[in-house]
Amino acid sequence: MKLLVLGGTAFLGRHVVEAALAAGHAPTLFNRGRRAPGLFPALRTLVGDRNGDAAALRGQRFDAVIDLSGYTPRHVATVLDALGTDAIGHYVFVSSISVCRAFPPGCAYDEAAPVADGHEGYGPLKARSEEALAAALPGRLSCVRPGLIVGPHDPTGRFTYWPRRVARGGAVLAPGRPGRPVQWIDARDLAAWCVQLAERRQGGVFHAVGPREVLTMLELLETCRDVANSDARWVWRSDAELRADGVAPWTGLPLWLPEDDADFGGMLLARCERALQAGLRLRPLADTVRATLDWDRARDPPVVGEVETLSAGREAELLADAA
């Protein structure tokens, strides 16, 4: 398969390229050449910028495109204009569940959920990008909507916070109630599936989340403890208590969203049946935790992550208040 990967050297992108190579393909990369430019030296790389200069794509034809770097309709239009729609066999667009208009508390949702309006902000711009691609490539588009993407090489530090923190042991500030549901997708699973969608030219809109069964915050923490063989113990603080203490949902304590929040309380309740029917395969949680922890421990020097999660000092203050 003659495959074009838009991006390909950051987090999800490197896993997509590795999955494509494992499947016997030699993808062409198109990116700005700024992130890990020497990561795949044997592969053909076209240098350009989706904010303007995509001339390197002109005259090229591909059986499939996997788009990991499209965030706005302009990004989409730049690629379509440079390649021409007739030069694209199939297009896999990595979007986001953030395209959904709202996530009411306690309400599970599928791909039919209303999408966000407007032309400002991450979710609305992803939604408009989906619409532009659907209009340009009818029947040749897979819109993949992941939730939180996790695993090795995650630059944000969001999911990584939990394996790292639990491995340190001792009293761990645990958010919300033990039985509240949590969701994510391992970047390696998402990458392999994107390649499969491209190979099969399987169109549609899919929520790319997991696991198949409801997984709770307690199960995540216990799996982290088992993998790390730590002496961690949980100190649970309610949504109301964490709000009162000024802890930032989703970032301060990753995977925590107050369940009664009118706009985001149900965000971790996405249904993934359509993606599973279309071939998405999800690895065991322990595999994701172990790989993330091993990768995190091997980094030298240690990297905190792009997202400002709760510091050890601040967590100790909150634990003291709970005592």
C-alpha positions, -999 to 999 in steps of 0.1 A, spaced: 0 0 0 13 34 -9 6 53 23 10 89 33 13 98 70 6 134 79 28 139 109 45 107 120 73 116 144 55 127 176 35 106 200 7 88 181 25 94 148 55 73 156 33 44 167 14 47 134 46 46 114 58 16 134 25 -2 128 27 5 91 62 -8 89 52 -39 109 24 -45 84 49 -44 55 43 -8 43 69 19 38 50 51 44 59 85 31 58 112 58 48 148 54 56 172 83 76 203 92 107 184 100 109 199 135 100 169 158 125 141 159 135 146 122 159 117 123 135 92 138 128 72 106 158 79 84 151 52 59 116 66 51 108 92 25 99 125 42 83 154 24 88 187 43 61 213 44 36 232 66 -1 227 66 -6 263 75 6 273 41 33 255 21 22 220 10 39 221 -24 59 190 -17 26 170 -20 17 182 -55 18 155 -81 18 127 -55 -8 98 -54 -15 76 -24 -37 45 -18 -44 59 17 -37 89 39 -35 88 77 -39 123 91 -25 128 125 -19 166 123 -51 181 111 -67 204 136 -85 230 115 -104 231 82 -74 250 68 -51 221 75 -75 198 57 -80 221 27 -42 226 23 -37 189 19 -67 183 -3 -57 213 -26 -21 201 -29 -29 164 -36 -63 167 -53 -91 144 -42 -86 121 -71 -51 112 -58 -64 99 -25 -77 63 -23 -89 65 13 -84 90 41 -82 82 79 -86 113 99 -77 112 136 -103 135 152 -115 135 188 -145 129 210 -142 166 218 -162 172 186 -193 163 206 -213 193 217 -216 183 254 -212 154 278 -242 155 302 -237 137 335 -245 100 335 -253 99 298 -235 73 276 -232 85 240 -223 71 206 -213 85 172 -248 100 167 -243 125 195 -246 162 182 -213 178 174 -201 212 186 -211 244 167 -189 273 157 -153 278 144 -134 284 176 -117 260 199 -103 225 196 -136 205 194 -155 228 170 -125 230 146 -121 192 146 -158 190 138 -155 214 109 -125 195 97 -145 162 97 -173 180 77 -149 193 51 -134 159 46 -168 142 44 -179 166 17 -146 162 -3 -142 125 0 -177 108 2 -173 71 9 -136 74 13 -133 87 49 -127 71 83 -132 96 111 -116 82 142 -125 99 175 -102 89 203 -105 100 239 -74 103 260 -45 87 241 -20 70 264 11 49 265 49 52 258 61 85 243 31 105 256 45 140 259 16 153 281 23 132 312 -15 128 319 -19 91 321 17 87 330 10 105 362 -8 75 377 17 47 371 45 70 382 27 82 413 15 48 424 50 33 419 63 59 444 40 43 470 26 56 502 -6 75 506 -20 85 471 -47 111 467 -74 93 447 -101 115 429 -138 111 432 -154 78 441 -137 44 436 -164 31 412 -165 60 388 -158 50 352 -126 60 333 -117 56 296 -86 60 273 -70 43 244 -34 29 241 -16 47 213 -3 14 200 -38 -1 197 -51 31 180 -21 32 156 -25 -4 145 -62 1 139 -57 32 118 -34 13 95 -60 -15 93 -87 10 84 -65 24 56 -57 -11 43 -94 -21 42 -106 13 31 -133 10 58 -153 42 60 -174 56 89 -172 75 121 -159 57 151 -153 65 188 -119 51 196 -120 45 233 -117 16 257 -119 -7 274 -148 -28 262 -161 -32 297 -166 -4 323 -133 2 341 -132 21 373 -107 45 389 -101 19 416 -93 -8 391 -68 16 374 -51 24 406 -49 -13 417 -35 -23 384 -8 3 387 0 -9 422 2 -46 410 24 -37 381 48 -15 401 47 -38 432 43 -8 454 29 -2 489 5 25 476 -28 31 495 -57 53 485 -70 84 502 -102 92 484 -115 128 481 -149 136 467 -155 158 437 -168 185 460 -137 184 482 -113 185 453 -132 214 438 -131 233 471 -93 227 472 -88 242 437 -76 210 420 -79 213 383 -101 186 367 -85 165 340 -50 181 344 -43 185 381 -55 149 386 -56 132 352 -87 112 343 -107 131 370 -138 150 359 -165 159 384 -194 136 376 -220 162 380 -204 188 357 -231 199 333 -207 201 303 -182 173 309 -196 150 336 -203 122 311 -172 126 288 -158 92 299 -189 74 290 -183 70 252 -196 39 235 -171 20 214 -191 -9 199 -189 4 164 -151 6 165 -148 -29 180 -170 -42 152 -147 -25 128 -116 -43 141 -103 -22 170 -85 -45 194 -77 -33 230 -48 -47 250 -51 -55 288 -47 -25 311 -17 -41 328 2 -41 295 -4 -3 290 6 5 326 37 -16 324 49 -2 290 42 33 302 60 29 335 90 12 318 93 40 292 89 66 319 116 51 341 140 48 311 140 85 302 171 104 311 167 130 324 132 123 338 105 144 321 75 157 340 53 163 309 35 191 292 5 191 314 8 207 349 -3 178 371 -5 179 408 30 184 424 42 161 452 42 190 476 6 200 468 -6 164 470 11 162 505 -8 193 516 -41 179 504 -34 145 521 -26 163 553 -59 181 551 -77 148 546 -61 132 577 
